[in-house]
Amino acid sequence: MSEWSLAQLLAGLHDDIQQKLETVRKSFGHPGTKGDASEAVWLELLQKYLPQRYQAATAHVVDSEGNFSEQIDVVVFDRQYSPFIFNYQGQTIIPAESVYAAFEAKQAINAELVRYAQNKVASVRKLKRTSLPIPHAGGTFPPKLLIPILGGILAFESDWSPALGQPLADALAAADDDGVLDFGCVAAHGYFFRDQQSGTIETHIAGKPATGFLFRLISQLQFSGTVPMIDVQAYARWLTI
């Protein structure tokens, strides 16, 4: 009888993601189709392996003042405490208070696409988020402080050599506060994440990047806490239109 191997299971998870992304890159000719398929690979990974309190979808994000983000390839959001998520004709719209993370998914990363991802993430972080006092048996807790929305970029390949070297660091450093990218995974080469305390970028080359990225993201989400209590009435005022 063959032995169970956790190392093989974790390696297989990465290999499956890398193989799917490589197949998409080689097999699909239309850029739009290729992009949609790449997004689907990353969404499948997060939908399958993130804890159930989190969900992942391609979506727009909206705030209580009626402002919308750009379309985000992968939004990680709360489903345990979110009172409403709109799904209409294939479009998903998520209230800003429910968002944990926003990712842009591309075939390959370069300076232009890093800037593009930074702008996409910024369009989410600039939205207004409400936070209500939290009732409990002895009264109320004050409104919860807003948790930072994580941002990142996901890809199969890199146009740089080395793939995650100084050019990537320079591109990441060019962002303003709203556009900062906290995570990135280049499945064929490695992944990076930003240390939340020091702000420095830690890069992990080779290994099993997709699995390493997934575990690092889950770990960061664990320390992010819970999204704030949304002020539903701030959204309800739009019913008068």
C-alpha positions as a Markdown table, in Angstrom:
| # | Residue | x | y | z |
|---|---|---|---|---|
| 1 | Met | 0.0 | 0.0 | 0.0 |
| 2 | Ser | 1.4 | 3.4 | -0.9 |
| 3 | Glu | 2.1 | 6.0 | 1.8 |
| 4 | Trp | 0.3 | 9.3 | 2.1 |
| 5 | Ser | 2.6 | 12.2 | 1.5 |
| 6 | Leu | 1.7 | 15.8 | 2.6 |
| 7 | Ala | 4.7 | 17.1 | 0.6 |
| 8 | Gln | 3.4 | 15.4 | -2.5 |
| 9 | Leu | -0.1 | 16.7 | -2.0 |
| 10 | Leu | 1.1 | 20.4 | -1.6 |
| 11 | Ala | 3.4 | 20.0 | -4.6 |
| 12 | Gly | 0.6 | 18.6 | -6.6 |
| 13 | Leu | -1.6 | 21.6 | -5.8 |
| 14 | His | 1.0 | 24.0 | -7.2 |
| 15 | Asp | 1.7 | 21.8 | -10.2 |
| 16 | Asp | -2.0 | 21.7 | -11.1 |
| 17 | Ile | -2.2 | 25.5 | -11.1 |
| 18 | Gln | 0.9 | 25.9 | -13.1 |
| 19 | Gln | -0.1 | 23.4 | -15.7 |
| 20 | Lys | -3.5 | 25.0 | -16.1 |
| 21 | Leu | -2.0 | 28.4 | -16.6 |
| 22 | Glu | 0.6 | 27.1 | -19.0 |
| 23 | Thr | -2.2 | 25.4 | -21.0 |
| 24 | Val | -4.2 | 28.6 | -21.2 |
| 25 | Arg | -1.1 | 30.5 | -22.4 |
| 26 | Lys | -0.3 | 28.0 | -25.1 |
| 27 | Ser | -3.7 | 26.9 | -26.2 |
| 28 | Phe | -5.9 | 30.0 | -26.4 |
| 29 | Gly | -5.2 | 32.6 | -29.1 |
| 30 | His | -7.7 | 35.3 | -28.4 |
| 31 | Pro | -6.3 | 37.7 | -25.7 |
| 32 | Gly | -9.7 | 38.2 | -24.1 |
| 33 | Thr | -10.4 | 34.4 | -23.9 |
| 34 | Lys | -6.9 | 33.8 | -22.6 |
| 35 | Gly | -7.4 | 36.5 | -19.9 |
| 36 | Asp | -10.8 | 35.1 | -18.8 |
| 37 | Ala | -9.4 | 31.6 | -18.6 |
| 38 | Ser | -6.4 | 32.8 | -16.5 |
| 39 | Glu | -8.8 | 34.5 | -14.1 |
| 40 | Ala | -10.8 | 31.3 | -13.8 |
| 41 | Val | -7.8 | 29.3 | -12.8 |
| 42 | Trp | -6.9 | 31.7 | -9.9 |
| 43 | Leu | -10.6 | 32.0 | -8.8 |
| 44 | Glu | -10.9 | 28.2 | -8.7 |
| 45 | Leu | -7.8 | 28.0 | -6.5 |
| 46 | Leu | -9.2 | 30.5 | -4.0 |
| 47 | Gln | -12.8 | 29.4 | -4.1 |
| 48 | Lys | -11.7 | 25.8 | -3.3 |
| 49 | Tyr | -9.1 | 26.4 | -0.6 |
| 50 | Leu | -9.9 | 29.6 | 1.2 |
| 51 | Pro | -11.9 | 29.1 | 4.4 |
| 52 | Gln | -15.7 | 29.3 | 3.9 |
| 53 | Arg | -16.1 | 32.7 | 5.5 |
| 54 | Tyr | -14.2 | 34.1 | 2.4 |
| 55 | Gln | -15.4 | 33.9 | -1.2 |
| 56 | Ala | -13.7 | 35.0 | -4.4 |
| 57 | Ala | -15.3 | 36.4 | -7.6 |
| 58 | Thr | -14.7 | 38.7 | -10.5 |
| 59 | Ala | -16.6 | 41.8 | -9.5 |
| 60 | His | -17.1 | 45.5 | -9.2 |
| 61 | Val | -17.0 | 47.1 | -5.7 |
| 62 | Val | -19.5 | 49.8 | -4.7 |
| 63 | Asp | -19.7 | 52.2 | -1.8 |
| 64 | Ser | -22.6 | 53.8 | 0.0 |
| 65 | Glu | -22.1 | 57.1 | -1.9 |
| 66 | Gly | -22.7 | 55.3 | -5.2 |
| 67 | Asn | -19.1 | 55.1 | -6.4 |
| 68 | Phe | -17.9 | 52.0 | -8.2 |
| 69 | Ser | -14.5 | 50.5 | -8.6 |
| 70 | Glu | -13.1 | 49.3 | -11.9 |
| 71 | Gln | -13.8 | 45.6 | -12.6 |
| 72 | Ile | -11.5 | 43.5 | -10.5 |
| 73 | Asp | -10.4 | 40.1 | -11.7 |
| 74 | Val | -10.3 | 38.5 | -8.2 |
| 75 | Val | -12.1 | 40.0 | -5.2 |
| 76 | Val | -11.8 | 38.2 | -1.9 |
| 77 | Phe | -14.8 | 39.2 | 0.2 |
| 78 | Asp | -16.7 | 38.3 | 3.3 |
| 79 | Arg | -19.8 | 36.1 | 3.1 |
| 80 | Gln | -20.4 | 35.5 | 6.8 |
| 81 | Tyr | -21.2 | 39.1 | 7.7 |
| 82 | Ser | -22.0 | 40.6 | 4.3 |
| 83 | Pro | -25.8 | 41.4 | 4.2 |
| 84 | Phe | -26.0 | 41.7 | 0.4 |
| 85 | Ile | -24.1 | 40.8 | -2.7 |
| 86 | Phe | -25.6 | 41.8 | -6.0 |
| 87 | Asn | -25.6 | 39.3 | -8.9 |
| 88 | Tyr | -27.3 | 40.5 | -12.1 |
| 89 | Gln | -26.9 | 39.2 | -15.6 |
| 90 | Gly | -23.5 | 37.7 | -14.8 |
| 91 | Gln | -22.2 | 40.8 | -13.0 |
| 92 | Thr | -21.2 | 40.7 | -9.4 |
| 93 | Ile | -21.3 | 43.8 | -7.2 |
| 94 | Ile | -19.9 | 43.8 | -3.7 |
| 95 | Pro | -20.2 | 46.5 | -1.0 |
| 96 | Ala | -16.8 | 48.0 | -0.2 |
| 97 | Glu | -17.1 | 47.1 | 3.5 |
| 98 | Ser | -17.1 | 43.4 | 2.6 |
| 99 | Val | -13.7 | 43.4 | 0.7 |
| 100 | Tyr | -10.6 | 41.7 | 2.1 |
| 101 | Ala | -8.4 | 41.7 | -1.0 |
| 102 | Ala | -8.3 | 42.7 | -4.7 |
| 103 | Phe | -6.1 | 41.0 | -7.3 |
| 104 | Glu | -5.4 | 41.6 | -11.0 |
| 105 | Ala | -4.7 | 38.4 | -13.0 |
| 106 | Lys | -2.5 | 38.5 | -16.0 |
| 107 | Gln | -0.6 | 36.1 | -18.3 |
| 108 | Ala | 2.7 | 37.8 | -17.6 |
| 109 | Ile | 3.9 | 40.7 | -15.4 |
| 110 | Asn | 5.9 | 43.7 | -16.5 |
| 111 | Ala | 6.1 | 47.4 | -15.4 |
| 112 | Glu | 3.0 | 48.4 | -17.4 |
| 113 | Leu | 0.9 | 45.6 | -16.0 |
| 114 | Val | 2.1 | 46.3 | -12.4 |
| 115 | Arg | 1.0 | 49.9 | -12.8 |
| 116 | Tyr | -2.3 | 48.7 | -14.2 |
| 117 | Ala | -2.8 | 46.4 | -11.2 |
| 118 | Gln | -1.9 | 49.3 | -8.8 |
| 119 | Asn | -4.6 | 51.5 | -10.4 |
| 120 | Lys | -7.2 | 48.7 | -10.2 |
| 121 | Val | -6.4 | 48.1 | -6.5 |
| 122 | Ala | -6.5 | 51.9 | -5.8 |
| 123 | Ser | -10.0 | 52.1 | -7.3 |
| 124 | Val | -11.2 | 49.8 | -4.6 |
| 125 | Arg | -9.3 | 51.3 | -1.7 |
| 126 | Lys | -10.5 | 54.8 | -2.5 |
| 127 | Leu | -14.1 | 53.8 | -1.9 |
| 128 | Lys | -15.8 | 54.9 | 1.3 |
| 129 | Arg | -16.4 | 52.1 | 3.9 |
| 130 | Thr | -18.9 | 52.5 | 6.8 |
| 131 | Ser | -18.5 | 51.0 | 10.2 |
| 132 | Leu | -21.3 | 50.8 | 12.8 |
| 133 | Pro | -21.1 | 50.3 | 16.6 |
| 134 | Ile | -21.4 | 46.7 | 17.6 |
| 135 | Pro | -24.2 | 45.8 | 20.0 |
| 136 | His | -23.6 | 43.3 | 22.8 |
| 137 | Ala | -25.3 | 42.1 | 26.0 |
| 138 | Gly | -23.8 | 45.0 | 28.1 |
| 139 | Gly | -24.2 | 47.8 | 25.5 |
| 140 | Thr | -22.2 | 48.5 | 22.4 |
| 141 | Phe | -18.6 | 48.3 | 21.3 |
| 142 | Pro | -17.3 | 51.3 | 19.3 |
| 143 | Pro | -17.2 | 51.0 | 15.5 |
| 144 | Lys | -14.6 | 48.6 | 14.3 |
| 145 | Leu | -11.5 | 50.1 | 12.8 |
| 146 | Leu | -11.4 | 49.5 | 9.0 |
| 147 | Ile | -9.0 | 46.7 | 8.1 |
| 148 | Pro | -6.5 | 47.3 | 5.3 |
| 149 | Ile | -7.6 | 46.0 | 1.9 |
| 150 | Leu | -4.9 | 43.7 | 0.5 |
| 151 | Gly | -3.9 | 44.1 | -3.1 |
| 152 | Gly | -1.9 | 42.0 | -5.5 |
| 153 | Ile | -1.1 | 40.7 | -9.0 |
| 154 | Leu | -1.3 | 37.1 | -10.2 |
| 155 | Ala | 0.4 | 35.7 | -13.3 |
| 156 | Phe | 2.0 | 32.7 | -14.9 |
| 157 | Glu | 5.1 | 34.3 | -16.4 |
| 158 | Ser | 7.3 | 37.4 | -16.1 |
| 159 | Asp | 8.7 | 39.5 | -18.9 |
| 160 | Trp | 11.7 | 40.3 | -16.7 |
| 161 | Ser | 14.9 | 38.3 | -16.2 |
| 162 | Pro | 15.3 | 37.6 | -13.4 |
| 163 | Ala | 11.5 | 37.2 | -13.0 |
| 164 | Leu | 11.2 | 38.8 | -9.6 |
| 165 | Gly | 14.3 | 40.9 | -9.5 |
| 166 | Gln | 15.1 | 44.7 | -9.2 |
| 167 | Pro | 12.8 | 45.8 | -12.1 |
| 168 | Leu | 9.8 | 44.3 | -10.2 |
| 169 | Ala | 11.0 | 46.0 | -6.9 |
| 170 | Asp | 11.2 | 49.3 | -8.8 |
| 171 | Ala | 7.7 | 48.9 | -10.3 |
| 172 | Leu | 6.2 | 48.1 | -6.9 |
| 173 | Ala | 7.9 | 51.1 | -5.2 |
| 174 | Ala | 6.4 | 53.5 | -7.7 |
| 175 | Ala | 2.9 | 53.2 | -6.3 |
| 176 | Asp | 1.1 | 55.7 | -4.0 |
| 177 | Asp | -0.5 | 54.4 | -0.8 |
| 178 | Asp | -3.8 | 53.5 | -2.5 |
| 179 | Gly | -2.0 | 51.4 | -5.1 |
| 180 | Val | 0.4 | 49.5 | -3.0 |
| 181 | Leu | 0.6 | 45.8 | -3.9 |
| 182 | Asp | 0.9 | 43.4 | -0.9 |
| 183 | Phe | 1.1 | 40.1 | -2.8 |
| 184 | Gly | 2.1 | 38.7 | -6.1 |
| 185 | Cys | 2.5 | 35.3 | -7.6 |
| 186 | Val | 4.3 | 34.3 | -10.8 |
| 187 | Ala | 3.4 | 30.7 | -10.9 |
| 188 | Ala | 6.4 | 29.6 | -13.0 |
| 189 | His | 9.0 | 31.4 | -10.9 |
| 190 | Gly | 8.0 | 32.5 | -7.3 |
| 191 | Tyr | 5.9 | 34.8 | -5.2 |
| 192 | Phe | 6.3 | 37.9 | -3.1 |
| 193 | Phe | 4.5 | 39.6 | -0.2 |
| 194 | Arg | 4.9 | 42.8 | 1.7 |
| 195 | Asp | 5.7 | 42.7 | 5.4 |
| 196 | Gln | 2.8 | 44.6 | 7.0 |
| 197 | Gln | 5.0 | 45.9 | 9.8 |
| 198 | Ser | 8.2 | 47.0 | 7.9 |
| 199 | Gly | 6.7 | 47.5 | 4.5 |
| 200 | Thr | 9.6 | 45.6 | 2.9 |
| 201 | Ile | 9.0 | 43.1 | 0.1 |
| 202 | Glu | 10.0 | 39.5 | 0.7 |
| 203 | Thr | 10.5 | 37.4 | -2.4 |
| 204 | His | 10.4 | 33.6 | -2.6 |
| 205 | Ile | 11.9 | 32.1 | -5.7 |
| 206 | Ala | 11.2 | 28.6 | -7.0 |
| 207 | Gly | 9.7 | 26.0 | -4.7 |
| 208 | Lys | 6.0 | 25.7 | -5.2 |
| 209 | Pro | 4.9 | 29.4 | -5.7 |
| 210 | Ala | 1.1 | 28.9 | -6.1 |
| 211 | Thr | 0.9 | 26.9 | -2.8 |
| 212 | Gly | 3.3 | 29.2 | -1.0 |
| 213 | Phe | 1.2 | 32.3 | -2.1 |
| 214 | Leu | -2.1 | 30.6 | -1.0 |
| 215 | Phe | -0.7 | 29.8 | 2.5 |
| 216 | Arg | 0.7 | 33.3 | 2.9 |
| 217 | Leu | -2.6 | 34.9 | 1.9 |
| 218 | Ile | -4.6 | 32.7 | 4.3 |
| 219 | Ser | -2.1 | 33.6 | 7.1 |
| 220 | Gln | -2.5 | 37.3 | 6.4 |
| 221 | Leu | -6.3 | 37.0 | 6.2 |
| 222 | Gln | -6.2 | 35.3 | 9.6 |
| 223 | Phe | -4.5 | 38.4 | 11.1 |
| 224 | Ser | -6.7 | 40.8 | 9.2 |
| 225 | Gly | -9.7 | 40.2 | 11.5 |
| 226 | Thr | -13.3 | 40.6 | 10.4 |
| 227 | Val | -14.8 | 43.2 | 8.2 |
| 228 | Pro | -16.7 | 46.1 | 9.9 |
| 229 | Met | -20.4 | 46.1 | 10.5 |
| 230 | Ile | -21.8 | 47.7 | 7.4 |
| 231 | Asp | -24.3 | 50.5 | 7.7 |
| 232 | Val | -27.1 | 49.1 | 5.5 |
| 233 | Gln | -29.2 | 52.3 | 5.8 |
| 234 | Ala | -26.4 | 54.2 | 4.2 |
| 235 | Tyr | -27.1 | 52.1 | 1.1 |
| 236 | Ala | -30.8 | 52.1 | 1.6 |
| 237 | Arg | -31.1 | 55.8 | 1.0 |
| 238 | Trp | -30.6 | 55.1 | -2.8 |
| 239 | Leu | -34.0 | 53.5 | -2.8 |
| 240 | Thr | -35.5 | 57.0 | -3.0 |
| 241 | Ile | -34.2 | 57.4 | -6.6 |
